[in-house]
C-alpha cells in the first residue's frame, strides 16, 4: 500500500506515537475490512487528511467508501452521529468496527462538493437547508460530547499550556468564552450537531440530493453549527471588504432560513472561529496566513456583534 506523504505526516503529527504504530498496521486492517465486508480492492480518495479512505464496491456492485482511522473518541462519535442520522441528510453508515476504527459508508455519486456549485448565496441557502434536515433531538442515551466541553478544554489549555507567548489575542479568547457561557447556559434547545459542517463536507448525490459526510458528532445549540461554514471558502487573497460582504450575506441567510436571531448566528460564528484557530496549538500546525486571517475574521465578527 503506497500512502501519500502528507497523509502519513498528518497521522504522525496528530496522533504521535499511536499514529506511528498504527501506520504499518493499516494495510492489514484494510485487507481485513475488505474480507469482512466483501469489498473489492478500491482506489484512494485524493483528499485524505488524517483518515484512510478507499472508494470501492460491495459484492453486488454497490459503490461504497471504506474509512479507517486510528481508533479514538472522535471516530467513535462520528459512528454514533451517522447511526442517529440513519441516512437522512447524511451518507448512510452501512457497518462499523470500533476495534479496527473502520466505517463502511454509502458513497455519494458523483460527490460534487457544495463549493463547486453556484454562488455564495445559493451555497449558503443549500447549507442552511441541509442543517435543518440534519438536526436531531439529543437521545436519552448518548456518548456525544457537549460543544462546551470542546471550548472549555481548548480555551483553558490555550491560557495555561499551549500559548504562553499569547500569540492568540486574549481579548478575543475572553469574548468567545463569555459568549459560549451565554449561548450554552440553557440546554433545552440542544440538538445533535455535525460539528464540522462546511462546503467540503456537503456532497451531491444523484439519488438522495445533498448529503453530509464526516460529522464530528457533538451536542449544542443550533447557532454553533453555522460557525465552521461562515469562516470557510473565503478568498484569502481578496480585500477584507470582499470577505466581509460574503460573511454578512451568510449571516443574514442563516438567520432567515434557520430562524436563529442574527446576534446568535454571529455569536456562534465567533466562538467557532476562535476555537478552530486555538486548536492549531494542539495539532502543532504552522501558524501561517490562515492563522492571521483567523484573527482578522474574529475581529470582524466581534465588530459585527457590537452593531
N, C-alpha and C positions, 0 to 999 in steps of 0.2 A: 504494500500500500504506500503510494507516494503522496505525502501530505504537503499542502502549501506551507512555506516557511513562516508566513505571517500568522497562520493558524497555530503552528507549533509554538511560536514565540508568545502569542496571546495566552495560550493554555498555561505555559510556564509562568508568565507574569501574573496571571490572575490566581492560579491555584498553587503556585510554588512547588514544593516537593511532591505534593499529591499529584499535581499535573505531570511532573516529570516521570513519576512512577506509572501513571495511567497511560501515557502516550504509547509505550511499547506494547501494552495490552490491547490497544484499540483494534488492530486487525483481527485478533481472535474474537473479541467481543462482537465485532461486526459480522464475522462469519457465523457465530452462534445465533445471532439475531436473524440472519438470513435463513438459517436452517430451521429455527424455531417457528418463524412466521411464514415460511415457504416463499421466500423472496428471490428474485433474480439478482444477479450482481449488477449494480447500477452505476450511475455517474455522480461525481462530486458536485455539490452545489457550489457555484462560483463565488458566493458571498458568505461563506462560513466565517464565523467570528471565533467564539470560544466553544462551540459545539460542532461535532462532526455531523454533516447532513448529506445523505445519499438519496438521489432520485432513482426510484426503482419501480417494480411492479410485483403484484401478487401472482400466484399460480394461475388465476383466472384472468390475468391481464389488467387488473385494476391499478391505475397509477397511484403510487404512494410515496411518502418521504420517510426515510429511516433517520431518526435523530438520536445521537448518542452523546452524552456528556459525562464529565466527572460527576459521580453521584454527590449531590449536595442539596441543601434546602430549596434553593430557587428552582431547581429542576423538578423537585417533588411538588412544589406549589404550582408549577406550570401544569403538571399532570392533573392536579386537583381542579384547577380552574377549567381546563379543557373538558374534564369529565362533567363539570357543572354546566358548561355551555352546551354540551351534547350536540354539537354540530349546528347550533342555532346562532348564526353570526360569526362563527369561528370554524376553522378546519376541524374535522371530526377526529377525535382520539380513537383509533381502532384497537390499540393494545399498548400496554406499558409494562416495563420490567424495572422496578426500583433498584434492585441489586445491581443490574447492569447499567443503570442510568439511561435506559433506552425507551424511546417512544416511536410507535408506528402511527403515522398521520395520513389523513386524506391529503392528496396533493391538489392544490388549486391550479386549474388549467385554464388559460395559459399562464396565470400567475403574474399578470401585469401589476406593477406597484402603483399605488394611488398617485404618486408624484409624476408619473409618466402620462397622466391623462388630465386634460382640462387646465383651467387657470386656478388662481388662489381661491377665489370664491367658490367655484364648483368643487374643488377638492375638499374645502373645509365643510361645505354643506354635506358632502358624502360622508366625511369622517363623523360629523355630528349624528347623522342617521345611523351609522354603524354603532356608535356609542349607545344610542337609545335602544337599539335592538339587542345589545350585548349585556347590559347591566342586569344582574340577578340579585335578588334578596340574599342576605347572608344566611346560610343554613345553620341550624342549631348546632350541628357537629361540624366544625371547620378547623383546619390547621393553618389556615391562611393568616399571615401577619397583618396587623393594622399598619396603615401608612405612617402613623405617628411613631411606630417602632423604628421605622427606617430613619425618620428625621431626627428623633431623639438621639439615636446612636451616632449618626453621622455628624450632627451639629456638635454634640458633646466631644467626640473624638477630634473634630477639627480644632476645637479650642485647646484640648488637653494634650494631644499627641501628634496629630497629622500636620498641623500648620503653625509651628512655633514662631515662624517669621511673619505670621499674619499676612500671607500673600492674598488670602481672600478677605475683602473688606469686612470688618466686624460690624459695621452699621447694617450691612445687608444681611448678615447672619442673624443679628438681633431681630431685625424686622421679620425675617422669614419664620423665626421661632415664635414670635408673638402672633403672627397670622395663623400658623399651624395650631397653636393653642386655641385660637378663636374658632376656626372652622371645624375642628375635630372634637370640640367640647361635648356636643350632643351627638350621640351615636345612633339615634333613632332613624336617621336618614341614610345610614351607611349602606353601601352596596358592594358587591364583588367587582373590583376594578381590574382592568387589564394590567395597568401599571407601567406600560411602555408602549403606548399607542401612538404611533407616528406614521408618516407616509409610507415607509418601507415595510411596515407590519400590517398593511391593509392591501390585500391582493384580490384581483378579479378572477372569479371562477365562472366559466361559461354556463355551468349548470345551476349554481347556487347564488351568483351575484358576488357582492363584496364580502370577503371573509378575512378575519384577523388571524395572525399567527403569533407565536412566541409570547404568550401572556406571562407576566411575572406572577400574577395571582396575589392580590392584596385587597384589604378591606379599607374603605374610607368614604368620605363624602364625594358626591359626583364631581364637584368643582376641581378635584385634584386630578381627574382623568385628562383634562384638556392641556395641562402644562407641557407635557412632552411634545405634543403636536405643535403647540404655538411656537416653540423655540426651534422647531425642525425645518429644514429646507428653506432657510433664509439665505439669500445670496451674500456671502461674506465679503465679496469684492464690491458690493453696491454701497452707495452712501447710506448713512444711518436713516435719512429721511425716507428712503425707499423701503428699508426693512421695517421702519416704524409704521408705514402705511399698511404693509402686509399684516403686521401684528394686530393693528387696530381693526382691520377687516375681519380677521379670525375671531377676535374677541366679540365683536358685535354679532357675528353669525352664530357662534356657540351660545351666547346669551339668549338669542332669539329662539333658536331651534330646541335647545335643551331646557329652556325656561329656568335658567340659572341667573340670578342677579349679576349684572355686569361687574360689580365690585368683587363678587366672589369668583368670577371667572379670572379676573386679573390677579386676585389673591392666590388662587390655585396655581396659576402660571408662575408667579414669583417664587412660591415655595418650591416648586419642582425645578425651576431654573437654578436656584441656589443649591438644592440637593444634588442635582445632576452634576454640578461642577465641583462641589467639595468631594464627591466620590472619586474624582481624579486622584486625590491624595492616596486613598486606599489602594487603588489599582496601579499606582506608581506610573501613571501615564505622563507623557510630556506636557508641560504647560505651554502649549503653542498658541496659535492665533485664535483657535476656538475658545481657549480659556479667557482671553482678554475680551473677546466678543461676548462671552457669557456674562462677564462683569458689566459690560456696556448694556446688554439686554436687561439684566437685573435692575440696573439703574433706570432704564426706560420704563419698565413695568412698575417700579416703585413710584415714578413720577406720574404715570397714568392713574395709579391707585389713589393719588392725592387730589386728582381733579374733581 
